[in-house]
């Protein structure tokens, strides 16, 4: 008797998030129908599902790929620039003093505000969108990686110096691996930002992409289709995030917090 | 009779630091002492007396503002190959297993690890009693075991001189006693010239041949004491009247101006 109760509780624990989610969907569906909320204000879940079928698979694919492509390129560019930049900032006081104010100024600039300028300057290709994504993504990676590189225990630096190893070895063998937990955190945070960057860029100028599609669909009051695009964006963000988590699990399991191993 | 040539010698060493506000602070003042071959010398003093600075001066990581530090008669101008350091915290590398941590100095210095070094590392792990843990992850080890790995790491390049910076101060009292005897056993098996920094009076008395007692800031030599306890030392040494007499003497010297 007691065992059965405990098992039921265990099942409830495991499926509680899914149940809550399904409950919310049902509430949404029923609420919209009961209060007769117009579709162009808030479509019901069933209308969103129907909305997915109003466009062909190929069209969804084209828009999804356009956004994923820009987000990925901007993200990779940000990683390629940020990590060496963080290494430079921690290696030389002069470089840190010279570059840091510039980085902060770039970060303080509202990217949404300069996005139209960037589009005018860089023309109508993927390039302006990738640059906008890059600008939104790179700052947290630089800051967090720098913090990680500076968090190396002093003793290990002294050990390195006592072995008369040069600075590049110190960076490669001690500081960078020590910063990996920080770097992976930064990479996880930035996945969401990369998708945000791509969408913002598409709002400003694009002929395809999920951000573009949302603007396009809402202007024709096809809110249910916008919701489909939104779901695709959320899924993209989650997939990016999970991929980085997987990468960390494979490449550097030791850098995960104990609870996640 | 001529005294044997010293391994480490401090000659009138002064060390001053410039604080951020521009004021100069004296950390060590006119420090002179000699340490002989395979001698175990403990440096004992209150926190902030510059003990750690003294160790870093010997290691060639910092340089005195006055006087000089020599090893085997040569002035220390850079870190030397014949010195191993054990730090207060073990600071092992979490991405290597235990063996990888012990061989790390070689890998870091020469870029790769040879089989000979791996064999040496295995021998050292046996010496510190961790031969079964070669493949273990660092985080699975207790504090005492981690510090054993730290000692094995310091011994990898077979240094003549072992510098130890309060190596057991982060351990609980029981592991600490255990590690003291372990260290004496290791030192008997692999004789080294040891400079052992500590703020524990019993630890210094139990381990050392000689104790250099320091004054608080600025650090200077208050007294150098010979420890007349026979070796090998064991738990019995702790109840030797000479142990308590010396410990009490040091206590009275350290706390002269703070009578309760």
Interface residues (C-beta under 8 A of the other chain):
Chain A: X153 X155 X156 X158 X159 X160 X161 X162 X163 X164 X165 X169 X173 X174 X177 X178 X180 X252 X254 X255 X258
Chain B: X56 X59 X60 X61 X78 X79 X81 X83 X85 X87 X88 X89 X91 X93 X94 X95 X105 X107 X108 X109 X111 X137 X139
